[in-house]
Amino acid sequence: MSGGCYVYPSRRAVTYSRNGMAATSVPLGAAVGTEILRMGGNAVDAAVGMAAAMTVLEPPSNSLGGDAFALIWMEGKLYGLNASGRAPRTLTAEQLRREGYESVPNRGWYPVMTPGAAAGWAEAVGRFGRLSLPEVLAPAVRYAREGYPVAETTARLWQDTYEEIVARYGNESACPEEFKGWFRVFAPEGHAPAAGEIWRSEAIARTLERIGESNGKDLYSGWGAERIDEFSRRTGGYIRKSDLAECRAEWVEPISTEYRGITVHELPPNGHGISVLMALELLKGLPLGAEKETVETYHAMIESMKLALTDAKAHVADPAAMKTEVSALLSPEYADRRRKLIHPEKALEPAPGDPYSGDTVYLCAADGEGNMVSFIQSHYQMFGSWVVEPETGVEFQNRGANFSLAPDHPNCLAPGKRAYHTIIPGFLTREGKALGPFGVMGGFMQPQGHLQVLVNLLDYRMDPQQALDAPRWQWIGGKRVQVEQGVPDRVVEELRRRGHEIEVITDPIKMGRGEIILREEESGVLCGAAEPRCDGTVAVI
């Protein structure tokens, strides 16, 4: 994990500490993690405090109305937490099909599901934290109430949504009732805040306080739930207090595979972390180049990821509805059969649909005692459904847009069902001992980012910062692949010769945003890295 000569252009180097470390996509968010560690909290307290603060510090990407997943290493054991919401009981696939829809719309009330993140915060702190939930949420409350200068990448994403809403519906007075709250909460001055401009929300501050004081229950059975129920009924929504009351975060058993002597852990479905493990199983039997920047390496990774995502889109759903066992998808025998489809000189064209690169925040934290957390939180696309309850400041997720409307599909929309989920935290262990958390946020880019970071770390022995700095690719359907400008021209041309339809892109935000913390077992030294494609930061104590 040691740093050294940096092969790729980078503005930063790996960061070391022994007493504690926190990393996420905006500097103020990472600082919240170390603030909580200094208060006497552990890695779980720090991660939850950061997660709550990020709903304030980066609202285009996550919110009080979103979901969360976590992998938590605590006292020598890895735990999985699924805090994803469910479809409302009053909405069915049949209704949408009758109205002429072939897929779930991505804005408005149709894709809204119950908000699972706050339930996850309370569950994690209640089981493993040292501080009370009000203490853990205090920095988030402070930033919401007192305001903060908006980070550069956050401001850009905010402005993009403002322009899109105005282009589609006009200003606040002209837009449908369910979207008026977005303007009141997130553009109260009549515009999206620019980089460095102060933004605050007393509504969100009060809701965070209520969540803390009620140990997470306010959004599910208290004043917040009443406001959401009333707003939903009044504006044509489907969420009811009864849906909120049923919302629970669940502890789940992580799934894993061995790769190059390291155990790679992901969460089980309804998330698609399994696609990372499936791609790694395929790569075990494929030749990679002697160096990373070779066509052999890119071709093998792209083709493996295509097959893994194709299977995930076909089989992953709410576990209660899945028809295929996780163990079958991860079996060496199945990998052997699928690997035979990969031609060394020709690009495949599987058909899983058109993957979307969504909006999410990833964060990780480690304390000086060896506890570590990989945490990811999202409302799916930028500002989720655009539906905002103005008195609570809750902006609702649009994760339901990932449901299928095909009656025979395991991921078909149904009342009380969890949708196929793109947000996936990752964790590494070696011989039963923690190496540390990693993640790359960004919708269907997430498993592709995981795979590329893992290959960089484990096949090419890059340190964490180089593993994040390295140029990335993203498969977007069929034979179409986007690559960053940093991919060598010779590799791009050879990929085209093999049939890949390559688009070289200049906007790095399309390629995901990640963080990594690794721990050296003997010394306890932490080594952290943050994403150069945004405002990512590692904070230490």
C-alpha positions as a printed NumPy array, in Angstrom:
array([[  0.   ,   0.   ,   0.   ],
       [  3.032,   2.269,   0.036],
       [  3.194,   5.299,  -2.216],
       [  5.971,   6.21 ,  -4.575],
       [  6.416,   7.183,  -8.193],
       [  3.036,   8.117,  -9.675],
       [  2.477,   6.682, -13.141],
       [ -0.709,   8.653, -13.825],
       [ -1.209,  12.429, -13.643],
       [ -2.427,  13.224, -10.135],
       [ -2.949,  16.234,  -7.946],
       [ -2.534,  14.214,  -4.78 ],
       [ -0.64 ,  11.428,  -3.054],
       [ -1.726,   8.718,  -0.642],
       [ -2.429,   9.899,   2.898],
       [ -1.214,   8.106,   6.028],
       [ -2.417,   8.075,   9.618],
       [ -2.54 ,   5.728,  12.576],
       [ -5.278,   7.15 ,  14.772],
       [ -8.166,   7.541,  12.371],
       [ -9.139,   8.397,   8.81 ],
       [-12.243,   9.441,   6.875],
       [-12.741,   9.947,   3.147],
       [-15.552,  11.123,   0.904],
       [-16.281,  13.303,  -2.11 ],
       [-16.286,  16.76 ,  -0.444],
       [-13.723,  18.1  ,   2.073],
       [-16.302,  19.205,   4.665],
       [-17.804,  15.718,   4.662],
       [-14.47 ,  14.051,   5.367],
       [-13.826,  16.598,   8.127],
       [-17.085,  15.549,   9.812],
       [-15.715,  12.021,  10.108],
       [-12.559,  13.102,  11.916],
       [-14.565,  15.546,  14.07 ],
       [-16.66 ,  12.652,  15.346],
       [-13.58 ,  10.481,  15.925],
       [-12.119,  13.286,  18.039],
       [-15.373,  13.403,  20.015],
       [-14.704,   9.81 ,  21.079],
       [-16.755,   8.099,  18.402],
       [-15.626,   5.023,  16.537],
       [-15.576,   4.283,  12.806],
       [-19.335,   3.552,  12.728],
       [-20.178,   6.846,  14.423],
       [-17.878,   8.646,  11.997],
       [-19.375,   6.966,   8.939],
       [-22.968,   7.681,   9.963],
       [-22.128,  11.261,  10.872],
       [-20.545,  11.736,   7.459],
       [-23.519,  10.102,   5.751],
       [-25.973,  12.433,   7.479],
       [-23.798,  15.453,   6.709],
       [-23.509,  14.484,   3.051],
       [-27.289,  14.803,   2.625],
       [-26.654,  18.489,   3.365],
       [-23.236,  18.913,   1.75 ],
       [-23.991,  17.129,  -1.53 ],
       [-27.785,  17.074,  -2.022],
       [-27.689,  16.433,  -5.777],
       [-26.315,  12.956,  -5.001],
       [-28.033,  11.779,  -1.806],
       [-30.755,  12.82 ,   0.578],
       [-32.954,  12.136,   3.593],
       [-35.278,  10.393,   1.136],
       [-32.645,   7.976,  -0.163],
       [-31.151,   4.595,   0.686],
       [-27.917,   3.328,   2.214],
       [-25.796,   0.175,   2.312],
       [-22.769,  -0.59 ,   4.493],
       [-20.066,  -3.149,   5.132],
       [-18.875,  -2.786,   8.725],
       [-15.708,  -4.398,  10.098],
       [-16.095,  -4.449,  13.853],
       [-13.923,  -6.37 ,  16.311],
       [-12.715,  -8.877,  13.745],
       [-15.947,  -9.604,  11.875],
       [-17.57 ,  -8.176,   8.74 ],
       [-21.263,  -7.234,   8.873],
       [-23.562,  -6.187,   6.038],
       [-26.354,  -3.621,   6.355],
       [-29.128,  -3.156,   3.781],
       [-31.055,   0.071,   4.367],
       [-32.93 ,   0.236,   1.065],
       [-36.587,   1.201,   0.844],
       [-39.557,  -0.58 ,  -0.663],
       [-42.234,   0.234,  -3.203],
       [-45.449,   1.706,  -1.754],
       [-48.354,  -0.683,  -1.19 ],
       [-50.696,   1.381,  -3.349],
       [-48.669,   1.176,  -6.593],
       [-48.563,  -1.786,  -8.989],
       [-46.951,  -2.637, -12.306],
       [-50.414,  -3.317, -13.723],
       [-51.426,   0.288, -13.063],
       [-48.432,   1.689, -14.94 ],
       [-48.964,  -0.685, -17.847],
       [-52.639,   0.356, -18.045],
       [-51.492,   3.976, -18.25 ],
       [-49.341,   3.112, -21.244],
       [-45.906,   2.941, -19.642],
       [-43.342,   0.392, -20.831],
       [-40.942,   1.288, -18.016],
       [-41.18 ,   3.13 , -14.706],
       [-40.775,   6.913, -15.255],
       [-37.718,   8.364, -13.581],
       [-39.261,  11.579, -12.167],
       [-42.354,  12.359, -10.152],
       [-44.137,  10.023,  -7.728],
       [-44.025,   6.775,  -9.73 ],
       [-40.383,   5.869,  -8.936],
       [-40.537,   6.976,  -5.278],
       [-39.852,   4.326,  -2.649],
       [-39.676,   4.561,   1.132],
       [-36.5  ,   6.275,   2.433],
       [-34.217,   3.699,   4.04 ],
       [-31.095,   5.727,   4.896],
       [-32.199,   7.183,   8.246],
       [-33.296,   3.737,   9.437],
       [-29.837,   2.488,   8.512],
       [-28.124,   5.293,  10.441],
       [-30.071,   4.451,  13.601],
       [-29.503,   0.705,  13.212],
       [-25.734,   1.04 ,  12.71 ],
       [-25.184,   3.481,  15.588],
       [-27.546,   1.554,  17.861],
       [-25.645,  -1.699,  17.355],
       [-22.033,  -0.562,  17.081],
       [-21.707,   3.151,  17.898],
       [-20.255,   4.741,  21.025],
       [-22.058,   8.052,  20.737],
       [-25.775,   8.815,  20.744],
       [-27.538,   9.421,  17.453],
       [-28.104,  13.146,  18.26 ],
       [-24.355,  13.533,  18.85 ],
       [-23.54 ,  11.769,  15.607],
       [-25.981,  13.91 ,  13.6  ],
       [-24.953,  17.205,  15.244],
       [-22.453,  18.257,  12.528],
       [-25.085,  17.66 ,   9.836],
       [-27.59 ,  19.766,  11.779],
       [-25.006,  22.522,  12.139],
       [-24.226,  22.679,   8.43 ],
       [-27.917,  22.643,   7.512],
       [-28.77 ,  25.428,   9.965],
       [-25.724,  27.673,   9.684],
       [-24.951,  27.004,   6.033],
       [-21.732,  26.177,   4.228],
       [-19.955,  27.138,   0.98 ],
       [-20.988,  24.702,  -1.752],
       [-18.168,  22.612,  -3.276],
       [-17.32 ,  22.997,  -6.949],
       [-18.484,  19.608,  -8.268],
       [-21.634,  19.776,  -6.138],
       [-22.468,  23.202,  -7.553],
       [-22.076,  21.903, -11.084],
       [-24.459,  18.975, -10.474],
       [-26.924,  21.322,  -8.732],
       [-26.93 ,  23.718, -11.69 ],
       [-27.441,  20.857, -14.145],
       [-30.631,  19.818, -12.331],
       [-31.897,  23.38 , -12.013],
       [-31.536,  23.868, -15.756],
       [-33.197,  20.539, -16.512],
       [-36.225,  21.239, -14.285],
       [-36.657,  24.746, -15.674],
       [-36.337,  23.471, -19.249],
       [-38.988,  20.826, -18.625],
       [-41.476,  22.632, -16.378],
       [-40.516,  26.282, -16.064],
       [-40.079,  28.07 , -12.737],
       [-41.685,  27.254,  -9.381],
       [-45.025,  28.858, -10.169],
       [-45.348,  26.931, -13.458],
       [-44.265,  23.461, -12.374],
       [-46.522,  20.694, -10.966],
       [-47.271,  20.896,  -7.246],
       [-45.04 ,  17.953,  -6.265],
       [-41.964,  19.736,  -7.694],
       [-42.537,  23.173,  -6.132],
       [-40.789,  22.078,  -2.943],
       [-37.567,  21.543,  -4.878],
       [-37.372,  25.243,  -5.665],
       [-38.286,  26.246,  -2.096],
       [-35.627,  24.047,  -0.497],
       [-32.838,  23.846,  -3.088],
       [-33.192,  27.112,  -5.027],
       [-34.687,  29.502,  -2.437],
       [-32.928,  32.499,  -4.017],
       [-34.294,  31.652,  -7.453],
       [-31.166,  29.883,  -8.675],
       [-28.906,  26.93 ,  -7.888],
       [-26.058,  27.958,  -5.547],
       [-22.74 ,  28.589,  -7.257],
       [-19.426,  27.146,  -6.038],
       [-18.487,  28.934,  -2.824],
       [-21.988,  30.339,  -2.289],
       [-23.544,  29.715,   1.135],
       [-26.589,  27.422,   1.186],
       [-28.611,  26.415,   4.224],
       [-31.93 ,  24.745,   5.041],
       [-33.698,  25.14 ,   8.355],
       [-36.238,  22.524,   7.252],
       [-33.535,  19.889,   6.84 ],
       [-31.865,  20.959,  10.108],
       [-35.13 ,  20.414,  12.015],
       [-35.726,  17.052,  10.36 ],
       [-32.217,  15.865,  11.211],
       [-32.765,  16.946,  14.811],
       [-36.04 ,  15.014,  14.97 ],
       [-34.377,  11.937,  13.484],
       [-31.703,  12.091,  16.166],
       [-34.063,  12.759,  19.073],
       [-36.401,   9.943,  18.004],
       [-33.555,   7.466,  17.378],
       [-34.393,   7.45 ,  13.688],
       [-38.14 ,   6.968,  14.06 ],
       [-39.464,  10.415,  13.098],
       [-39.528,   9.751,   9.34 ],
       [-41.295,   6.452,   9.891],
       [-43.849,   7.03 ,  12.638],
       [-43.569,  10.622,  13.862],
       [-44.129,  14.167,  12.656],
       [-42.009,  13.581,   9.547],
       [-44.101,  10.57 ,   8.553],
       [-47.308,  12.597,   9.   ],
       [-45.993,  15.4  ,   6.807],
       [-44.9  ,  12.956,   4.091],
       [-48.252,  11.144,   4.154],
       [-50.226,  14.398,   3.888],
       [-48.007,  15.763,   1.105],
       [-48.17 ,  12.516,  -0.857],
       [-51.962,  12.34 ,  -0.694],
       [-52.342,  15.998,  -1.631],
       [-50.017,  15.903,  -4.647],
       [-50.964,  12.528,  -6.145],
       [-48.306,  10.352,  -4.508],
       [-48.462,   6.759,  -3.313],
       [-46.394,   6.749,  -0.094],
       [-48.472,   6.356,   3.096],
       [-47.668,   6.324,   6.806],
       [-48.233,   2.579,   6.763],
       [-45.455,   2.181,   4.149],
       [-43.095,   4.263,   6.247],
       [-43.928,   2.316,   9.409],
       [-42.862,  -0.912,   7.664],
       [-39.442,   0.449,   6.653],
       [-36.595,  -1.471,   8.323],
       [-32.844,  -1.708,   7.879],
       [-31.705,  -5.33 ,   7.756],
       [-28.455,  -7.049,   8.678],
       [-27.334,  -9.352,   5.869],
       [-24.462, -11.743,   5.269],
       [-21.857, -10.341,   2.835],
       [-20.946, -12.365,  -0.249],
       [-17.375, -12.774,  -1.497],
       [-14.891, -14.36 ,  -3.855],
       [-11.14 , -14.913,  -3.713],
       [ -9.031, -13.004,  -6.232],
       [ -5.227, -12.96 ,  -6.33 ],
       [ -5.038, -14.094,  -2.697],
       [ -7.446, -11.404,  -1.441],
       [-11.081, -11.886,  -0.421],
       [-13.313,  -9.31 ,  -2.099],
       [-16.585,  -8.703,  -0.221],
       [-19.8  ,  -7.181,  -1.553],
       [-23.393,  -7.075,  -0.315],
       [-25.893,  -9.637,  -1.619],
       [-28.904,  -8.751,  -3.798],
       [-30.989,  -6.614,  -4.106],
       [-27.765,  -4.748,  -4.908],
       [-25.645,  -5.665,  -7.918],
       [-22.36 ,  -6.042,  -6.072],
       [-22.55 ,  -9.658,  -7.187],
       [-21.667,  -8.482, -10.702],
       [-18.214,  -7.414,  -9.434],
       [-17.596, -10.876,  -8.033],
       [-18.872, -12.55 , -11.207],
       [-16.537, -10.428, -13.341],
       [-13.602, -11.342, -11.097],
       [-14.462, -15.029, -11.471],
       [-14.305, -14.612, -15.247],
       [-11.008, -12.703, -15.093],
       [ -9.337, -15.512, -13.151],
       [ -9.175, -17.537, -16.364],
       [ -8.305, -14.753, -18.817],
       [ -4.852, -13.459, -19.795],
       [ -4.05 ,  -9.88 , -18.782],
       [ -1.253,  -7.76 , -20.197],
       [  2.108,  -7.541, -18.45 ],
       [  1.292,  -3.862, -17.918],
       [ -2.029,  -2.23 , -17.158],
       [ -2.218,  -0.007, -20.245],
       [ -2.467,  -2.834, -22.783],
       [ -5.314,  -3.875, -25.042],
       [ -5.311,  -7.388, -23.545],
       [ -6.116,  -6.003, -20.087],
       [ -8.824,  -3.609, -21.285],
       [-10.457,  -6.221, -23.535],
       [-10.552,  -8.855, -20.77 ],
       [-12.025,  -6.461, -18.221],
       [-14.644,  -5.033, -20.591],
       [-15.839,  -8.422, -21.815],
       [-15.988,  -9.865, -18.279],
       [-17.975,  -6.903, -17.03 ],
       [-20.414,  -7.11 , -19.953],
       [-21.307, -10.691, -19.114],
       [-21.538, -10.021, -15.38 ],
       [-23.817,  -7.002, -15.792],
       [-25.942,  -8.863, -18.32 ],
       [-26.552, -11.613, -15.774],
       [-27.169,  -9.123, -12.966],
       [-29.813,  -7.29 , -14.977],
       [-31.533, -10.587, -15.753],
       [-31.423, -12.186, -12.305],
       [-30.849,  -9.661,  -9.481],
       [-33.926,  -8.453,  -7.601],
       [-35.446,  -8.41 ,  -4.143],
       [-34.065, -11.681,  -2.697],
       [-37.609, -12.891,  -2.03 ],
       [-38.352, -12.705,  -5.772],
       [-35.086, -14.046,  -7.203],
       [-35.338, -17.277,  -9.164],
       [-31.577, -17.856,  -9.347],
       [-29.368, -18.656,  -6.347],
       [-26.422, -16.368,  -5.588],
       [-24.219, -19.441,  -5.213],
       [-25.103, -20.558,  -8.757],
       [-24.169, -17.18 , -10.237],
       [-20.813, -17.258,  -8.42 ],
       [-19.938, -20.896,  -9.059],
       [-16.653, -21.66 , -10.899],
       [-18.575, -23.969, -13.215],
       [-20.884, -21.16 , -14.33 ],
       [-17.895, -18.834, -14.791],
       [-16.216, -21.459, -16.963],
       [-19.294, -21.685, -19.208],
       [-19.661, -17.924, -19.53 ],
       [-15.94 , -17.386, -20.105],
       [-16.113, -19.501, -23.261],
       [-18.212, -16.723, -24.839],
       [-15.294, -14.286, -24.626],
       [-13.272, -14.132, -27.847],
       [ -9.701, -12.834, -27.484],
       [ -9.984, -10.709, -30.631],
       [-13.68 ,  -9.791, -30.918],
       [-16.09 ,  -7.715, -28.843],
       [-19.279,  -9.326, -27.501],
       [-22.709,  -7.76 , -27.818],
       [-24.88 ,  -8.902, -24.875],
       [-28.16 ,  -7.089, -24.274],
       [-28.846,  -5.983, -20.694],
       [-30.363,  -2.622, -21.585],
       [-28.658,   0.774, -21.471],
       [-26.774,   1.254, -18.155],
       [-27.108,   4.705, -16.559],
       [-24.435,   6.465, -14.524],
       [-26.357,   7.809, -11.535],
       [-25.664,   9.984,  -8.498],
       [-24.49 ,   8.689,  -5.159],
       [-22.018,   9.428,  -2.364],
       [-19.466,   6.909,  -1.16 ],
       [-17.587,   7.328,   2.1  ],
       [-15.339,   5.257,   4.31 ],
       [-13.968,   5.598,   7.809],
       [-11.454,   3.868,  10.078],
       [-10.592,   4.38 ,  13.712],
       [ -7.373,   3.678,  15.606],
       [ -8.675,   0.379,  16.979],
       [ -8.993,  -1.418,  13.642],
       [-12.714,  -0.849,  13.057],
       [-13.579,   0.184,   9.483],
       [-16.703,   1.06 ,   7.502],
       [-17.528,   1.058,   3.79 ],
       [-20.702,   3.12 ,   3.36 ],
       [-22.687,   4.215,   0.327],
       [-25.801,   6.345,   0.121],
       [-27.951,   7.506,  -2.782],
       [-31.302,   8.619,  -4.125],
       [-30.327,   7.288,  -7.587],
       [-30.312,  10.004, -10.275],
       [-29.519,  13.671,  -9.629],
       [-31.901,  14.965,  -6.951],
       [-33.805,  11.687,  -7.195],
       [-37.449,  12.033,  -8.21 ],
       [-37.359,  15.868,  -7.918],
       [-40.277,  15.485,  -5.483],
       [-39.529,  17.399,  -2.264],
       [-41.716,  17.739,   0.834],
       [-40.929,  21.369,   1.743],
       [-41.579,  21.333,   5.511],
       [-39.181,  18.43 ,   6.131],
       [-36.796,  19.091,   3.239],
       [-37.024,  15.407,   2.261],
       [-36.181,  14.921,  -1.415],
       [-37.435,  11.505,  -2.446],
       [-35.395,   8.905,  -4.272],
       [-36.313,   7.601,  -7.718],
       [-34.873,   4.122,  -7.222],
       [-38.152,   2.595,  -8.391],
       [-37.134,   3.546, -11.939],
       [-34.942,   0.449, -11.814],
       [-37.981,  -1.853, -11.566],
       [-39.09 ,  -3.804, -14.621],
       [-42.741,  -3.768, -15.689],
       [-42.463,  -7.204, -17.338],
       [-44.734,  -9.546, -15.32 ],
       [-42.355, -12.525, -15.479],
       [-39.19 , -10.607, -14.542],
       [-37.906, -11.165, -10.97 ],
       [-37.41 ,  -7.403, -10.669],
       [-40.975,  -6.517, -11.698],
       [-42.542,  -3.704,  -9.648],
       [-44.802,  -4.978,  -6.865],
       [-46.168,  -3.476,  -3.617],
       [-43.685,  -3.649,  -0.742],
       [-40.857,  -4.903,  -2.963],
       [-37.234,  -3.78 ,  -3.032],
       [-35.852,  -2.768,  -6.434],
       [-32.636,  -3.791,  -8.18 ],
       [-30.054,  -1.489,  -6.621],
       [-26.872,  -0.012,  -8.085],
       [-25.169,   1.292,  -4.926],
       [-22.514,  -1.112,  -3.644],
       [-19.898,  -0.715,  -0.889],
       [-16.801,  -2.934,  -1.148],
       [-14.402,  -4.384,   1.424],
       [-11.134,  -6.363,   1.263],
       [ -9.755,  -8.943,   3.673],
       [ -6.722, -11.225,   3.609],
       [ -6.715, -14.52 ,   5.501],
       [ -9.639, -13.369,   7.614],
       [ -8.129, -10.017,   8.575],
       [ -9.25 ,  -6.602,   7.381],
       [ -7.431,  -4.756,   4.641],
       [-10.099,  -2.099,   4.287],
       [-13.035,  -0.432,   2.546],
       [-13.252,   0.797,  -1.037],
       [-15.965,   2.105,  -3.327],
       [-16.683,   3.911,  -6.579],
       [-20.026,   5.702,  -6.789],
       [-22.046,   6.327,  -9.949],
       [-25.008,   4.127, -10.897],
       [-24.11 ,   1.352, -13.344],
       [-20.526,   2.631, -13.342],
       [-20.132,   1.346,  -9.785],
       [-19.366,  -2.333, -10.442],
       [-17.249,  -1.295, -13.423],
       [-15.325,   1.094, -11.18 ],
       [-14.934,  -1.604,  -8.512],
       [-13.507,  -4.023, -11.062],
       [-11.013,  -1.522, -12.436],
       [ -9.816,  -0.388,  -9.004],
       [ -9.419,  -4.016,  -7.892],
       [ -7.414,  -4.964, -10.984],
       [ -5.219,  -1.901, -10.407],
       [ -4.659,  -2.825,  -6.757],
       [ -4.357,  -6.597,  -6.979],
       [ -3.016,  -7.379, -10.458],
       [ -0.804,  -4.342, -11.009],
       [  0.098,  -3.607,  -7.366],
       [ -0.775,   0.079,  -7.531],
       [ -1.107,   2.01 ,  -4.306],
       [ -4.649,   3.256,  -3.53 ],
       [ -4.147,   6.698,  -5.044],
       [ -2.761,   5.37 ,  -8.307],
       [ -5.598,   2.843,  -8.422],
       [ -8.058,   5.761,  -8.373],
       [ -6.012,   7.996, -10.678],
       [ -5.727,   5.435, -13.488],
       [ -7.842,   6.168, -16.583],
       [-11.204,   4.399, -16.638],
       [-13.66 ,   2.982, -19.123],
       [-17.398,   2.428, -18.94 ],
       [-19.445,  -0.044, -20.963],
       [-22.755,   1.598, -21.86 ],
       [-24.493,  -1.131, -23.847],
       [-23.977,  -3.322, -26.897],
       [-20.393,  -2.846, -28.086],
       [-20.287,   0.788, -26.936],
       [-17.561,   1.738, -24.491],
       [-16.586,   5.172, -23.206],
       [-12.942,   5.712, -22.256],
       [-11.169,   8.629, -20.646],
       [ -8.615,  10.67 , -22.53 ],
       [ -5.822,   9.125, -20.478],
       [ -6.243,   5.718, -22.138],
       [ -3.312,   5.447, -24.609],
       [ -4.172,   5.994, -28.29 ],
       [ -2.66 ,   2.633, -29.234],
       [ -5.031,   0.867, -26.81 ],
       [ -8.037,   2.792, -28.146],
       [ -7.219,   1.908, -31.746],
       [ -6.635,  -1.763, -30.962],
       [ -9.933,  -1.953, -29.064],
       [-11.657,  -0.507, -32.129],
       [ -9.961,  -3.113, -34.296],
       [-11.489,  -5.8  , -32.067],
       [-14.968,  -4.404, -32.624],
       [-15.439,  -2.164, -29.598],
       [-17.255,   1.07 , -30.445],
       [-15.057,   3.492, -28.524],
       [-15.986,   7.031, -27.52 ],
       [-13.203,   9.066, -25.915],
       [-14.748,  11.438, -23.374],
       [-13.421,  14.581, -21.747],
       [-15.801,  14.819, -18.771],
       [-14.338,  12.772, -15.885],
       [-17.518,  12.942, -13.765],
       [-19.027,  10.223, -15.979],
       [-16.451,   7.744, -14.704],
       [-17.466,   7.574, -11.063],
       [-15.989,   8.892,  -7.852],
       [-14.27 ,   6.699,  -5.291],
       [-12.313,   6.473,  -2.058],
       [-10.117,   3.79 ,  -0.477],
       [ -8.71 ,   3.174,   3.008],
       [ -6.331,   0.241,   3.583],
       [ -4.795,  -0.844,   6.901],
       [ -1.367,  -2.343,   7.434],
       [ -1.949,  -5.187,   9.889],
       [  1.258,  -5.128,  11.929],
       [  1.703,  -1.373,  12.368],
       [ -1.962,  -0.368,  12.214],
       [ -1.039,   2.419,   9.768],
       [ -3.926,   3.566,   7.57 ],
       [ -3.362,   4.474,   3.93 ],
       [ -6.087,   6.526,   2.258],
       [ -6.814,   7.846,  -1.209],
       [ -9.513,  10.105,  -2.645],
       [-11.028,  10.596,  -6.07 ],
       [ -9.257,  13.12 ,  -8.331],
       [-12.354,  13.477, -10.579],
       [-14.224,  15.532,  -7.968],
       [-13.559,  17.301,  -4.663],
       [-12.666,  14.043,  -2.872],
       [-10.648,  14.35 ,   0.333],
       [ -8.995,  12.163,   2.958],
       [ -9.088,  13.631,   6.483],
       [ -6.961,  12.234,   9.322],
       [ -6.377,  12.519,  13.044]])
